[in-house]
Amino acid sequence: MSGQSMWLEYSQQIQQRSLQACSLEVKNSKTLYQEFSKALNQACNDGLLDTKIFEICKFLKMTPPDRQQQVVILGGLEKLGTKNFKRSKDIPHFARKDGCWFDFAIIIDEVRKPAEIIGFDFEICFPEPVPIQFFRFDLNLPGHDNQSDGLRFHLHPSSDDFMVHSPPMSPLEILHLFLYGFEIPPKMRR
């Protein structure tokens, strides 16, 4: 077996472990939406967000079910499929007091009982002079090309072209990471 095929096998095993270790089941999309609203409002009350409470209501949206009974929860983005690859602050987003800002999209399959999160992307951007521009956590939809590479669940560390396996995290855990866990150090090591 070549080193490359061995790595592909390892990647499949890592992907499987990640998906098994992280429950993607939710009661339903409305409940998840309410949990996100509560977490964002709490962060606002904790003084972490520049985004105001009325803006949270404006930026946190949920689409009606489509033909396949899939619902999308959008956080800041205008519509599903919109990714802010230029990291423009002109596209709606949630802003933190420290200058970081983030957005997200979560796709929930309501046909399954309980409902299941089948895809998401969460991106946080950092202000200058932080040497890392952004982090993005992705769970690609089933059947995406990344699944066959063992990278359906992955993160992009400051590059859209570079992917590594993501730690198993639910969308609510990633939101809390963005709100409370990604602190800009007072002094950056070089």
C-alpha positions in Angstrom: 0.0 0.0 0.0 1.4 3.4 -1.0 1.8 6.2 1.5 -0.9 8.2 -0.3 -3.4 5.4 -0.2 -2.6 4.9 3.5 -3.2 8.6 4.2 -6.6 8.3 2.4 -7.5 5.4 4.5 -6.5 7.3 7.7 -8.5 10.3 6.5 -11.6 8.1 6.1 -11.1 6.7 9.7 -10.6 10.2 11.1 -13.7 11.5 9.3 -15.7 8.5 10.7 -14.5 9.1 14.2 -15.2 12.8 14.0 -18.8 12.2 12.8 -19.4 9.5 15.5 -18.0 11.7 18.3 -20.1 14.7 17.5 -23.9 14.3 17.6 -25.5 16.2 14.7 -29.0 15.2 15.8 -31.2 18.1 16.9 -34.8 18.1 18.1 -35.7 20.3 15.2 -34.5 23.4 13.4 -36.7 25.7 15.4 -35.1 24.5 18.7 -31.6 24.9 17.3 -32.5 28.4 16.1 -33.8 29.3 19.6 -30.5 28.0 21.2 -28.5 30.1 18.8 -30.6 33.2 19.5 -30.2 32.6 23.3 -26.4 32.2 23.0 -26.0 35.3 20.9 -28.2 37.4 23.2 -26.3 36.1 26.2 -23.0 37.1 24.5 -24.5 40.5 23.8 -25.5 40.8 27.5 -22.0 39.7 28.5 -20.6 42.7 26.6 -18.8 40.6 24.0 -20.6 41.7 20.9 -20.7 45.0 19.1 -23.8 43.6 17.3 -26.8 45.0 19.1 -29.8 42.9 20.2 -32.1 44.2 17.5 -29.4 43.3 14.9 -29.2 39.8 16.2 -32.9 39.4 15.4 -32.1 40.9 11.9 -29.0 38.8 11.2 -30.2 35.4 12.6 -32.6 33.9 10.1 -34.3 30.6 9.3 -35.6 29.6 5.9 -38.8 27.7 5.4 -38.4 24.1 4.5 -37.5 23.5 0.9 -38.9 20.6 -1.2 -36.5 18.1 0.5 -37.6 19.4 3.9 -34.2 21.0 4.5 -34.1 24.2 6.6 -31.2 26.6 6.8 -30.2 28.8 9.7 -28.2 31.8 8.6 -26.1 33.9 10.9 -25.3 37.1 9.1 -25.2 35.8 5.6 -27.8 37.0 3.2 -28.7 33.6 1.7 -27.5 30.0 1.5 -24.5 29.5 -0.7 -23.3 33.0 0.0 -19.7 32.8 1.3 -17.8 35.9 2.0 -14.6 34.8 0.4 -13.3 38.4 0.2 -14.0 38.7 3.9 -15.9 42.0 3.3 -17.4 43.7 6.3 -20.1 45.0 4.0 -21.8 41.6 4.1 -24.0 41.1 7.3 -22.1 39.5 10.1 -21.9 39.4 13.9 -19.2 41.7 15.3 -17.3 41.2 18.5 -16.0 44.0 20.7 -12.4 43.1 19.9 -12.8 43.6 16.2 -13.3 40.0 15.2 -16.5 39.1 13.2 -18.2 35.9 12.1 -21.0 34.4 10.1 -22.5 31.0 9.6 -24.9 28.8 7.7 -26.4 25.5 9.0 -28.4 23.0 6.9 -30.9 20.8 8.8 -32.7 17.8 7.4 -36.2 17.8 8.9 -37.2 14.5 7.2 -35.1 12.6 9.7 -36.5 12.2 13.2 -34.9 13.5 15.2 -33.8 16.2 12.7 -30.1 16.1 11.7 -27.6 18.7 10.8 -26.2 17.7 7.4 -24.0 20.6 6.6 -22.6 23.9 7.9 -19.9 26.5 7.6 -18.8 28.9 10.3 -16.2 31.5 9.7 -14.5 34.0 12.1 -12.3 36.8 10.8 -9.6 38.5 12.8 -8.6 42.2 12.6 -5.2 43.5 11.6 -2.5 43.1 12.8 -3.4 39.5 13.9 -1.4 37.3 11.5 -4.2 34.8 11.0 -6.9 36.3 8.7 -9.7 33.7 9.5 -10.7 30.2 10.5 -13.6 28.4 8.8 -15.2 25.2 10.1 -17.1 23.2 7.4 -19.2 20.2 7.3 -19.9 19.5 3.6 -23.2 18.0 2.5 -23.2 14.2 2.1 -21.9 13.1 -1.2 -19.6 16.2 -1.6 -16.2 15.5 -3.2 -14.5 16.1 0.2 -16.3 13.2 1.7 -14.4 10.7 -0.6 -11.2 12.4 0.5 -12.1 11.9 4.1 -12.5 15.6 4.7 -16.3 16.2 4.9 -15.7 17.7 8.4 -12.7 20.0 8.1 -11.4 23.5 8.9 -9.6 26.1 6.8 -6.8 27.8 8.8 -6.6 31.2 7.1 -6.7 29.7 3.6 -9.6 28.7 1.4 -7.4 26.2 -0.4 -5.9 24.5 2.7 -8.0 22.0 4.7 -7.3 19.9 7.7 -9.5 17.6 9.8 -11.7 19.4 12.2 -12.1 18.4 15.8 -15.6 17.0 16.3 -17.7 20.0 17.3 -21.4 20.7 17.0 -22.6 24.0 15.6 -23.5 25.3 19.0 -20.0 24.4 20.3 -18.4 26.3 17.4 -20.6 29.3 18.1 -19.5 29.3 21.7 -15.9 29.0 20.6 -16.3 32.1 18.4 -18.0 34.0 21.2 -15.9 32.9 24.2 -12.9 30.8 23.1 -11.0 32.7 20.3 -9.4 35.5 22.3 -6.8 37.6 20.7 -3.7 37.4 22.9 -2.4 40.7 24.2 1.0 39.9 22.9 1.4 37.8 19.7 4.3 35.4 19.6 6.3 35.5 16.3 
